[in-house]
Every structure is written in structure tokens, then in C-alpha cells.
Amino acid sequence: MKKVILTRAAIFAMALLPLVSCSDDDSNSMSDDNTIADIVDDTANFSMLEDALERTGLEATLDGTTDLTVFAPTNQAFTAFLEAKGFANLNAVPVATLKEILLNHVISGENISTSLTTGYVKTMAKGSASSTNTLSMFINTSNGVTLNGGSANGGAKVTSADMMASNGVIHVVDSVIDLPTIASHAMANPNFSILVQALTRNDQPDFAGILSGTQNSPFTVFAPVNTAFTSLLTELSLTGLSQVPQATLESTLKYHVVAGQNVLAASLVDNMSVTTFQGGNFTVNLEGGASITDANGRVSNVLTTDVQASNGVIHAIDKVLLPQM
């Protein structure tokens, strides 16, 4: 029996909200004759970023003609990152690791402040879960611009925007953006807040720890959005998540996970049976749009696909899947 999953669907349609833009009096406007690499070289507070780019051979990437957007950590951000990770200095970070961390701050195209919107974008970094699907970044513009949930979640916040270059734009950030995990991606997106509550309920296994790690990874997670949980509670005549019995909630959450596979949308086959971490199966349907039929014949539509983390991939769905009890 094949253990595969998922399909294509539309990325969340999010409202267009402005980023933190800078006034004409700010010192963020650079000469269009300068590349991103030039600006990094000429900015004192980017000296550690400059050293990291030179050490990984990425300076040439930011000195080319292809338009890029770089979320640039300051020296203070790098110092805090090294201390948190237990590295004495930049030279102590393995080159391969440092390279992917830096690429996780770069997205394609010139994305000025007013063009950034809430939703997922692709960085240029790769984690260990997929050799083809680059890591996703969640941008939240509801209160300034927050990346992957902010510094407390391994992400960052834009502190100064729109340093223009001949080959793109730089936005200054307050933290080094770590490679996201399944767990940190879930925590970054407010539309998964009830899922996070379920995963971290104190009578559950350490799902957050499991989905942050590499044991049994990569994971493919079919993640119900908030409205999926509110609909489930109505369906079950429950007033809150706390009323779901411990064993039922644990079994249900495991039913949304496939272990040992990073299943992308392109791997989907119609009428595919998928074996879950819980042990039960559900069926993927492609006709008329991607959907999943659970063990009870309930159908969930796939909303968003291929949200890539370092240890797996997330696909958002609009109904909580229920295993056979």
C-alpha cells in the first residue's frame, strides 16, 4: 500500500497589507548603482553578515543581476543567534549549515515593502526533508512585518524596510531566521492556532517536540485550519477543545500525520490510500479538486499545499479528519 499524500490547492488568499515602509527622510534609500552585496559591504552593522556571506561563497549570489529580496540580520542579531546555538563565533558554524541559514533569508524578486502580503513565500534554502522543494517562509503583515512567527519562534521582525539596490532590496530584521520545522511553521501561522492548542494540550504526547525533531521524519502533516476545528466541535456537540477525550484527541492528531515521507502535491494520485502515523488510512481524491476522505466517509478539501519545513511538509485542510474509533 502506498504511503503518499496530497494535492494542489490555492494558497491562502490573504488581504494585501503594507509592510513597515520608510519615509523619504530615512537613510534606507541606496544608490541603484550598488548591488545588495555592495550595500552589505558598506554597512557597518552588517559586518557579520558580510563575513558569513564570504565564508559560504554566497557574496557572488547577492552581487549578480538577478533581482532578490534579502532579510538582513544585524550584528546584534547574529551575536544573539550564535550565543543561543552555543557557537563561539561564525567560524564555529558548519559551512553547509550557515549557507542554508543565509539562503533562508533570501526570496526571489524585488519585493518592496508595499508588495509584501500575509502568506507563504519560498526562500532559497533547503532543509534535509526535500532536495527539490525549498523552505517556506510565513510572512505576517497584521502588525508590521513578522517572519515565521518572530524571534521567539525562530523567526524575525522587519525593523527597517526598503534599502534599494540595483539587483533588489534589503529589509533589516532583528533576528537570524532559523530553518523552520513543522512545529514552528504551525505556530507562526495564526490560522493554525487551534491546532497548536490541540498539539500542546497538557494531556497529550510531546507533539511539539516530535514535530520539531528528526526522529521518524520527514513528516507530512495535513493541518486543519481554525474553522475546521470549530466545525468539528459543532459536529460533535462540544463546547470546546477541552471536552475532547484525551485518547480521542491523540488518535485524531496522529491521523493527520504521515511519518517517514515528505509527500509533495506532485506525488498525488487519484484514489490513493494513505497510511497514517495513527495506523489508520484515508483516501486522497483529485477529481474536482484535491480532497481527502477519512475513515468515516467525511470529506476535507485541501486548501494549501507544499509548505516546506526542514523536517517535513504541511498541507492545510478545511475539515478535521476522524479515524475509525
C-alpha positions, -999 to 999 in steps of 0.1 A, spaced: 0 0 0 15 34 -10 21 59 17 16 91 -3 -4 122 0 -17 154 -11 -26 177 -39 -26 211 -53 -48 238 -40 -48 275 -37 -25 293 -13 -45 312 14 -59 343 -2 -48 370 22 -55 407 24 -29 430 9 -14 448 38 15 472 38 48 465 54 67 489 76 78 514 50 103 541 54 98 578 48 118 598 23 139 612 52 151 577 62 186 566 52 174 534 36 175 546 0 207 535 -15 221 542 -49 208 520 -77 244 515 -88 250 494 -56 242 457 -55 229 440 -24 264 427 -18 278 463 -21 253 476 5 261 448 29 298 456 25 293 493 31 270 490 61 289 487 94 260 469 112 261 441 85 298 432 91 289 398 105 265 392 76 293 401 52 317 377 69 291 349 67 285 356 30 322 354 23 326 322 43 298 304 24 306 318 -10 272 335 -13 285 370 -18 286 365 -55 249 355 -54 240 389 -39 263 407 -64 246 394 -95 219 408 -118 190 386 -106 166 405 -85 164 393 -49 149 403 -16 171 399 14 160 400 51 193 411 66 202 404 102 222 429 121 254 422 140 234 421 172 211 395 157 240 373 147 256 376 181 223 365 198 219 336 174 254 323 179 250 325 217 216 308 216 230 280 195 262 275 215 287 287 188 317 307 199 318 326 166 307 324 129 337 301 121 323 275 145 291 271 125 294 244 99 297 260 64 268 239 50 246 248 79 255 285 77 249 286 39 213 273 43 206 296 71 217 326 50 197 313 20 167 312 43 168 350 44 165 353 6 135 352 -16 133 357 -54 123 391 -69 123 426 -57 97 427 -30 95 462 -17 75 469 15 42 476 -2 43 443 -22 47 420 9 15 403 19 4 379 46 10 343 34 37 319 23 67 326 1 96 304 -9 131 311 3 163 298 -15 172 274 14 167 237 16 163 215 46 170 178 50 134 168 42 134 176 5 160 180 -22 136 198 -46 112 219 -25 128 249 -9 118 261 25 87 281 30 85 314 50 53 327 66 50 365 63 25 381 86 17 418 79 -10 423 105 13 443 128 44 454 109 61 426 92 68 394 111 86 364 95 80 328 107 64 340 139 91 363 151 123 358 172 105 338 199 96 312 172 129 311 153 118 339 130 123 377 129 106 411 126 115 437 100 128 468 117 137 489 87 125 484 51 134 492 15 171 496 13 171 496 -25 198 481 -46 205 476 -83 195 439 -80 167 440 -55 160 452 -20 171 447 16 148 447 47 166 448 80 155 422 106 161 419 143 169 382 144 186 355 124 158 334 108 164 297 117 153 269 94 117 263 102 103 230 115 68 216 112 61 228 147 75 263 142 56 267 109 23 257 127 30 282 155 38 310 130 5 309 112 -24 323 132 -48 302 112 -33 271 129 -37 284 164 -64 259 175 -42 230 160 -13 243 181 -36 243 212 -45 207 205 -9 196 199 2 213 231 -27 203 254 -11 191 286 -25 156 285 -11 149 250 23 135 240 50 160 232 38 166 197 55 199 195 88 183 204 82 154 179 73 177 151 104 199 158 128 170 156 141 145 131 131 111 147 106 94 123 110 124 100 104 137 74 67 142 83 38 150 60 12 168 80 -24 176 69 -31 206 91 -67 216 98 -73 253 99 -91 270 128 -125 268 111 -121 231 107 -118 227 145 -148 250 152 -169 230 127 -158 197 143 -168 209 178 -202 218 164 -205 185 146 -197 166 179 -219 189 200 -189 200 221 -184 235 235 -146 235 235 -114 216 227 -111 207 264 -141 184 261 -125 161 236 -113 130 255 -75 125 257 -73 93 237 -97 106 210 -76 137 206 -43 119 205 -56 94 179 -71 121 158 -39 142 157 -18 113 148 -43 105 120 -32 138 103 5 128 101 24 105 78 58 96 91 90 90 71 78 108 40 79 143 26 50 140 2 45 169 -22 14 177 -42 30 165 -74 32 129 -60 -6 127 -57 -26 100 -75 -63 99 -75 -79 74 -52 -47 69 -33 -48 52 0 -26 67 27 -14 50 59 -11 75 87 11 77 119 -20 66 138 -22 34 119 -55 41 100 -59 50 64 -76 78 44 -81 83 7 -68 111 -15 -92 123 -42 -82 145 -72 -113 147 -93 -130 181 -90 -102 194 -68 -80 179 -42 -97 164 -12 -93 137 15 -120 112 25 -114 99 61 -123 65 76 -158 77 83 -166 89 48 -162 126 57 -145 148 30 -120 175 37 -108 199 10 -71 207 6 -65 244 9 -28 249 7 0 226 -4 37 221 -1 45 244 29 80 231 33 98 228 67 133 215 74 118 182 87 87 178 66 59 194 47 24 208 56 -8 208 36 -37 228 50 -72 213 50 -106 226 59 -120 197 80 -106 177 108 -101 141 97 -115 114 121 -101 79 123 -122 48 128 -126 45 166 
